[in-house]
Amino acid sequence: MTAAYNELLDATIRHLEDLKSRSVKNVAVSKETLRALAQPPQKISSPISTPMSGPTELSPASSGGTQSQTANPKSQIEKSAAFAALRERALSCVKCPHLASSRKNVVFGVGSIDAQLMFVGEAPGADEDEQGEPFVGRAGQLLTKIIQATGLSRADVYIANILKCRPDTPGQSAGNRKPTPEEMATCIPYLHEQIDLIRPKVLVALGATAVDGLLGKTLGITKLRGNWQTYRGTPLMPTYHPAYLLRNQAMSEKRKVWEDMLAVMEKLGMPVSEKQRNFFLKA
């Protein structure tokens, strides 16, 4: 076994011992973890590069920075095992007791761990908390349509939030609230690990809160959207949250989000048809 595998095994054992010391008797195990555990041990002579290597050049509109993602890509088996272990840690997280006590599910993320494109929102809502998957409500359905309009599917990209638990709403039977800066700072290391393992070529930040949580910007989403930024060495496109488009049905606002996605497609080297270029333009 490789040194990385042994480190992962040691970290897993330490994590289980920590859970045991806190009187945790049951641990949720994902399907991905079960599949990884069912595989026979393999001797890995050298890491195999993942197909996702970060970009070496940024567009002139980017805020600068160089690619700073993991220097030694893991083999696919190691990557899957590391991602499964990360998911298990997030599922049992109780760093925010008020959120852990009120949540129904930890909303870790969904999609391909080899995705070139990764979307980041702010926090789960009621539907996401119920189903344990990000962006499944009305806003999520619209995000799915946006992704499909690029020629991709949800299975091709990765979707996650800065906060993995739904922000609690004491005294309210419905509704959502924005995550606090403290909550996002506590939870964002999980997102950092997701980004470092997936190694997407492009990140898309959905909405003002996600942009603030990632970049700490105070300019506002209206000024930042459509302008390339850099996050942890990866080009990042800020754009409006799909929920905003549900509130504002103006064709001009839909076009702004689509222009952001056209820029993302071009950054990824995806083909753009004339039909796609003309979406949401007045006849």
N, C-alpha and C positions, 0 to 999 in steps of 0.2 A: 504494500500500500504506500501511497505517497505521503510526504510530510503534511501536505494540506489535508489529506483524508484523516490522518491521525489527529491533527489539530481540531478538525471538525468533530471527530469522535469525542475527544477530551472535552470540548466545549459543550457538546450535547449531554455528556455525563454530568458535568458541573451544573448545567441548567436543571436536569432532573433532580439532582441532589438538593438544589436550592428550592425547587418546588416541594420536595418532600419535607424540607425543614419548615416550610410554611403551611404544612398540613394539607397540601393539595393531593388528593387521592386519585383524581382522574385527569387525563390529558387528552385533549381532542387531537386526533390524527387525521390528516388530510388524505385524500385519494392519492395525491402525488407522492406523499411520504410512504404510503403502503406499497406503491409501485416501486419506489426506489429501494425499499427494504427487501422486496421480493426478488430483486435482481441478484444473481450470484456474484460473489466477490470477484473483482477483476484487478489484475496488475496493470497499472498505468505507467508506461515507461516514460512518457513525456506529455505535458499538457498539449491539447489540441486547440488551436485558436478557434474561438467562436466566430461566426460570420459577421458579428456586429462589432466592428472597430470604429471608434469615434472619428469624426471628421478632422482633417488636418488643416482645412482652411475654413475661415468664417467669412460671411458676406460683409461687404463694407459697412452695412447698416448694423452689424453686430457691435455690442458694447466692448468687445475685445476679449482677451484671455486665451490661453492655450489649453489643449486637451489634457485633462489631468485625471482621467479615469484609470482604473486598475491597470498596472503595467503588464502584469502576467495573466492573461485570460485563463480561466479555469477550463478543464475539459468539460464536455457536456454533462457527464455523469456527476462530476464534482459540483458543477453549476446548479444542476437540478437538486442535488442533495443540500447544498448551501441555501438555496431558495426555500426548500421545504422546511429546513431548520429555522430559517428566519420567520417563516409563516407561523410555525408552532410557537415561537417566542412571542410574536405579536398577539396570537390568539389567547395566550395566558397572561398578557400584560395587565398589571394592576397599578401602574405608576400614577394614574389619575383615579383615585378611589371613587370620586363622585361620578366619573364616567363609567367605570367598571361596574358599579352597582346599579346603574340605570340602563345600561345597554342590553340589547337582546343578542346581538352578534357583533364581533369584531369584523370590520369591513376591510380586509387586507388589500385586495386588488384582484384584477382579473385580466386575462389575456395571455399573449405569448411572451415567455421570458427571453425570447430572441428578437423581440420587436425592434424595429428601427424607429418607431414613433411611439411616444409615451405621453399620455394626457394626465394632468395633475389638477384635481379639484381641491376644494377646501375641506369638506367634512361630509360624512354620510347624513342623509335625511331619514325620515321615518320609513320610507319604502326600502332604503338601503339597509337600515338597521334590522328590518324585518327579514329581508332575504339574505343578508350577509354579502351582498355584491354591490359595487359602486355604480352609480348612474343607472338605476333601473326604473325610476319614476318618469314623469313626463319629460323632465329635462334630460334624463338619460336616454329616453326614446328619441329625442331630437338629436342628441349627440351621436347616436347610432346612425341616424339618417345622414348626418354631416360626414361621418366616417365613410359610409357607403358611397356617398357622392364623390369621394376621392378615388374610388375604385378599390378600397380596402374593406375589411370587415372588422368587427370587434375582436375576432380571434387573431387578427393580424397585428393588432396594436396592444399596448398595455395601458390599463386605466387604473389610477390609484388616487387617493386623497392624502393631503398632508396629515389630517387627523383620521385615525383608524376607527374611532368610536363616535357615535352620534353625540353632539353636545347636549347635555341634559337640559331640560326645561322645567325646573321645579315649579309646581303650582299650575302648570299648563297641561291641558289634555291634548293639545295639538300645536303645530307650528315648529319652527326651527330657530336657532340662534347662531350667530357667528362664533367660531371658536376664539378663545382668548389667545393673545400672544404667548402666554405662559403654557397653555395647552399645546399649541403648535410647536413650541420649542421643545417640549417634553417628548412629543411623538415623532418629530421630523427625522430623528436618526433612523427609524425604520424605513422611511422614504429614501434616505441617503443610501442605505444598503440595497434597496430595490434598484435604484438607479445604477449603482456601481456593479451590480450583478447583471442587469439587463444590458447595460451599455447602449442605450438608444442613441441614434444619430441626431434626433431632434426631440425636444420637449415642448409641449404646449400647456401653458398655464391658463386655466379656465376661471376667469373672474377676478375681481379686485382683491378678494381675501386671499386667494391662492397666490396671486402676484406679490402681495405684501408679505405673505408667509415665506415665500421663496427668496425674494429679492430685497425685502425691507424697503421698498420704494414708497414714496409719499406723493408722487406726481399724480396718481390716479390712473385708473384703467383707460379712461378716454384718451389720455395723452400717451400712454405706454403701448396700447394695443397697436399691432401692425409694425412695431419696431423691434428688430432682433435684439435680444439680450443674451447673456451667457450665464449659465448656472452650473457650477462644478465642472467647468470645461466643456459643457454641451450647449449648443445653440438653443435658445428658448424663445418661443413666440408667445407673448401675452395676447389674449383675445377675450372677448366677452363670454360670460357663462351662458350656457344654453337657456337657463332660466330667464335671463334678461330678454332673450328673443321671444320667449313665451309671453312676457309682459309687454314687449314692444314689437309689434308685428310689422313695423315699417320696412318696406323693401330695402331702403337705404341701409338700415342696421343689419339686415340679413346679408347684404352685399359686403359690408365691412368684415364680418366674420368669414365670409367666403373668400375675400381677398387675402385674409390672413392664412387660410388653408391653402390657397394657391401658392403663396410664398413658401409654405411648408412643403408642398409637393415638389416645387422647384428645388428647394434645398436638398430634398431626398433624391433628386434625379428622376422623379416619376413623370411619365408622359402626361401632358395636359391637352385635352382636346379643345376644339373651338367651342363645342357645346358647353364644356365645363367653364371655359373662360367667360362665357356669356351668361352664366347663371345669375339671376337676380338683377339683370340690367334691364332698363326700360326698353320696350320695343320701339 
